[in-house]
Amino acid sequence: MMPRLLTLFVLVVACAFATPALAENWPHWRGPAFNGTSSETNLPVKFSKADNVAWAINLPGDGPSTPVVFGDRIFVSVATADNKLIGVCYDRRNGTELWQHHIATDGPSDNRSNKAGPSPVTDGKVVIFFFGSGDLAGYTVEGKKLWQRNICKEYGDFAFQWTFSSSPTIFNGVAYLPVMQRDEPVHGRGKKGGESYLLAFDPTKGTNVWRVVRPAKAAAESLEAFTTIIPHRVGDHDELLVAGGDCLTGHDPKTGKELWRWGTWNPTRIGHWRLVPSPIAGGGVVIACAPKGSPIYAAKLGGKGDISKNGLAWKSDGGNLSSDVATPAFYDGDFFVLNSDRRALSRVTPDGTVVWSIDKLPGRVKYEASPTVADGKVYTISHKGEADVIDAKSGKVLHSTEMGEARLDLNRPSVVVSQGQLFIKVGDKLYCIGKANVN
């Protein structure tokens, strides 16, 4: 080989080996694949409030919402002490605030949350903020306001026992939001004959693409769902997966038409089984976590119409394999199920076989934040901000640390993975874990 060509070859090989792993955005509260995972590698294992911290900032408020990240911008929803509902953008590289907007003002509806429960969503051009007040607003990622509306004023107050907190989804240029609620008033909210519905709208304009009613046979609080719409490729087409009202459904993203329905985990129609975990799909099935210690149900994907009689692939025996609040993740061909109340974590194959199970995570309190899985590691965090890193292959706990303060309680944001870093929101603080100024 000629000297010049040899030199060029060496440089190309050197650059190939020096190139870092492909960085990935976290545009939705369940990540880039809508399943709680990322393809990133070389992620942090050891960290604390003082160690391996690129930066840490105080937020103008708090709330259960999970941040989203796109490129060098982080978007966060919070509620302030004086009940302002705010959307904030930060520079991922150093935590500097880039812009902030006061979108609405509304106080809590209960003592377990505030109205900043829904997480924002972005496609890298537009970021959408939604709050439990019904306020829905779109901005450019640079902070220019595009539109704002309040869907409670348009379609009636939400009829929920607790504060409504489903998050919006952007998929193939359309935004989606579910409102699955009671058909009668509760605590003075809602109306008799109220409908549950799915909403599709233009992210840049806020105008409806479609709105469809989603009926259900559930009763009272069991009509309520805090779940998020999850897109999934099924065969040669895309579907929107929806869980709530005692059933699972699949819908056409273009029209909202219901394609299939499976149910139920509640045959006796118990009236207090609200649903919190969103559906999660993989390996040819979609799973729904029945509430309050009940089993997980896996429905077969690819069906049409009512598949209730023959569409069930398997159900768990309860025990550790259950989740009242946390949405499972799907990674490396398996589901990762976090039992919110038992503090148990399990890896489960798509046919329902338990690969491993941790009976008790290190944290001392409940884990309601949904697990995040990436780089062969499961990241979990408790109500008090106790963060754990678990080996996804073996179930071995690799690291555990307290990221919260003594006063912290009811912490629910998930750990976010993006650009080689972890973003951990605990109360009114946001930590960036990993090397600083990662590009």
C-alpha positions, 0 to 999 in steps of 0.5 A: 500500500502506498504511504499516502493511502496507508496514512489515510487508512490509519486515520479512517480506522482511528476515527472509527474507533474514536467515534462515541456511541450514537447519542439518542434523544429522550423526547417522550416520557417513555423514551425514543421507542416509547418503551422505557429504553434507550440504545445508548451505551457507556452510561454511568453506574456509580454516582451520588448527589456529590459524585459524577455530577455534571451539574445540578440546578434548583427548579422553580417548582416540582411535580411528578412529570418526567423531563424530556431531552432533545439535543442540547435542550431539556424540557420540564413541567413544574408547579410553583408554590403559588400554583403557577404551571410552568414550562421550562427549557434548560441547556443540557450542557450546563443547566442554564435556563434558556426560557420559561413560560407561565402557562396557567395557574391552578391549584392541586385537586388532592393531597398526593400530587399537583397539576404538573403530573403530565410530562412534556413531549417534543419532536425536536421542533415543537415542545408540547406542555400539558397540565392536569388543569386541561391547559395544553400549549405548544412552543418552538424549542427556541421558546416561541409560543405557537398556540394554547388551548384548554380542553376542559373548557372545550369538552368539560371538566375532567371527572377523576378521583385524583388529579388527571395526569396522562402525558401527550405523545407525538408520533409521525407528525401528529400529537395524541392525548387520551382522556379516560374518565368517569361518566358522572361527576366526582368531587364536584368535577365532571358531568353526568354522561361525560365521555372518555375520548382520544384526541389527535391534534397538530403539534404546530397549530394545536388544532384537532386532527380527530377526536373519537369517543372510547366507550368502556363497560367499566364502572365508577373509578374503574373508568379512570385511567392515567395512562399514555397512548403508546404507538407500536408497529404491528405487522405492516401497520402502526397502531395506537395502544390504549389501556384503561376502562377495564380493557386494552384497545388498538387504534388507527393513528390516522383516524382513531378508529378502534381496530381491536379490543381485549378485556377484561381484568375486571370481570366483576366490574369492581368500581375502584380499579383506576389504571395507572401503568401505560400499555407496553408492547414487545415480542408479539404481545401487549401487556396491561398491569391490572391494579392493586396487586392483581395480575399482569395480562398479555394480549396477542397483537395482530388481532381484529375486532373483539379478541376477548375470548381468544386474544389472551396470551398469558396472565401472571399469578400476581405476587411480584409480577404485578404493578399498581403504578409503574409502567414496565419497560421492554428491553433486549427482548424482555419486559422489566416489571417494577412492582410499585408496592412490593418494591420488587423488580422482575425480568419477564419473557414475552411468553410470561417466563420469569428470568429473574426477580428481586424481592426487595429493592434497596429503597425503604419506600414505594417505587412508583417511577417507571423503570428505565433500561439502557446499556444493560442496566435498569435504573429505578428511583423511589418516592424518596429519591433512592436511586438504584442501578441493576444489572439487566442480565443477572438482576444484581444490584450494582449501585444504590444512592440517595438523591433526594432530601429528607423532606422529599416524598411522593417522588415519581419522575423516571430516570432519563437517559440521553447524550451519554448522561442521566437526568434525575429529577427529585422534588425541585432539583434536577441532576445531570449525571455523567461527563460534563458538556457531552456533545 
